[in-house]
Amino acid sequence: VQLQAFGGGLVQAGGSLRLSCIASGRSFSSVVVGWFRQAPGKEREFVAAIFWGRGNTYYADSVKGRFAISVDNAKNTVYLQMNSLKPEDTGVYSCALTFRSNIVTGAREYDYWGQGTLVTVSS
């Protein structure tokens, strides 16, 4: 399994970005893909996750209502649409995958990780 994340950049507060996570290497009908972020000097934190086959989603309280995670099966890609961005959303965003049968939020529960993509939100 390989994950490739991209789409980060510099955006002003209130703006939007869409991150993409391309997955390759096997069928992804029964996996969970999550997005995590790590701000400078802080621990990595869970942002959102989706169960690929069923479409169930789960969000951290800090992004609920502003971020949306989705899957494009034809492109083997998981998206994270980020709206109404705030300076506190700044960080390196990484996508991760686990073969667990339910959505989990702990980073240690994910088996595969893509490289991070930097999101910077200016005030």
Steps between C-alpha positions, in 0.01 A plus 500: 500500500622844411344834586586828338366822648509841336309824471638707786596861469470849641153644543348793686268446792150429377628340183479142373732222393443146381748230591525176304625160608560254216508136605656217303600139547179309564122519521374762742138402543537412870753735647495816708693805383570779741653845487724621780684826551795615702564862585849621593583400854180302544404137487337348195122516523213328327302709252256278312450145375283309256414133461572454133237241414208629706566872494470547877689807616624641828647840582691661780287759679742775395424450129140381508285708268801644318680197358358219289663167418394304193605219268526478123506126430584542132813694591591306816518837670384633835441873520497738794313818410593770749284812518496801731862436584645648817862569596476216752442260209863554398710185499632207303208287387551127440266228383509153648330166443392216726337166429285520811128447452401820675616860506776567752663826600832395651802541278649176630203309362585588141729271304608706201587866468550738214745786503373824650387810319535839664199722554566856616210729589593864541299738716 
